[in-house]
């Protein structure tokens, strides 16, 4: 009698474990395997984000090289301006509403 009860309990436990684990073990069927192509606006934003990241990384590397003495003060002054302008231009391009707000405030009217 106890052997039968243990066997039934083990079978029930196994059935519950299988029922609970089944959703985690099977591969979900994707709705579609095709990746959507980004629109023109998304591609432009991605390009601007990449430009910003490149400019900021170059600026960070330049400042590090200047602090460690690899680049002289004169060379640093000559190189930092264009990098800052490039980073600022990319940031402004990513924030068109902020630029429009700035232009509205700057205009006397």
N, C-alpha and C positions, 0 to 999 in steps of 0.2 A: 504494500500500500504506500509506504513512504517512498519507495523507489519510483513508483508511478507518479506520485505527486512531484518529486524532484525532476523527473523527465518532462512532465507537463510544464512545470515552472521554467525549466531551461528552454523549452521550445517557445514558450510565450515570451521570455526575455529576448531570445534570438529574433523572433518575429518583430518585436518592438524596436530593437536595434536596427534591423533592416529597414523598417518603415520610416524611422527617423533619419537614417543616414542616406536613404535613396535619393532625395533631392540634391544632396551635396555630392553624390558620386556620379551622377549623369551630367553629360556635357549639355549646356543649354543651347538650343537652336537659335542662331542669330536671326534677327528680322531681315537683315541684308548684310552681305559681306562687302558691299561697295562703299568706299569712303566718299563722302560728299566733297566736291571741289569747292574751295572757298571762293566767295564772291570777290569782285574787284575791290570793294571797300576793305574786306578782311585781308586781302593780299597787300594792299597799300599799308594797312596798319601793321602787318607783320614786317614789312620792309622797314617801316619807321622804327619799330621796336628793335630790329636788328641793328639799324644805324645807331640808335641811342646806346644800345649795349656795347657796340664796338667803340664808340667815342668815349663812353665812361670807363671801359676797360683800359683803353689807351691812356686816358688821363690818370687813372689809378696807377698804372705801370710807370708813367712818366714821373709822377709825384714820388713813388717809391724809389725810383732810380735817382732822383734828385736828393732825397733824404739820405740815401746810402752813399752819396758822393760819386756816383757813376756819371752824372750829368752836371756840368758847371751851371752856375747861376745864370750866366748869359744865354747859354743854350736852352735852359729851362724857360726863361722869359720869352724866348723866341718860339718855342714849341707849345707852350701852355695856352696861349691866346687862341690859335686856330682850333685846338681840341675843345676848349671851353665853348667856343662859338658853335662848333659842330654838335656838341651835346645839347646846348641850349636850343639850337634850331630843331633838333629832333624832338626835344621835349615840348617845344611850342607847337610843333606839327601834330603831336599826339593829343594836345589839349586845345582844340579849336575854339571851344566856348570860352576858355580862360583868356585867349588872345583877343577874341571879340570883345569880351568884357573890359579888358585893359585898353583897347582902342576906344571904346565908348567913354571910359572915364578920362582918358588922356585928352580927348577932344573938348575944347571949350564950346559951350553951346547953350 
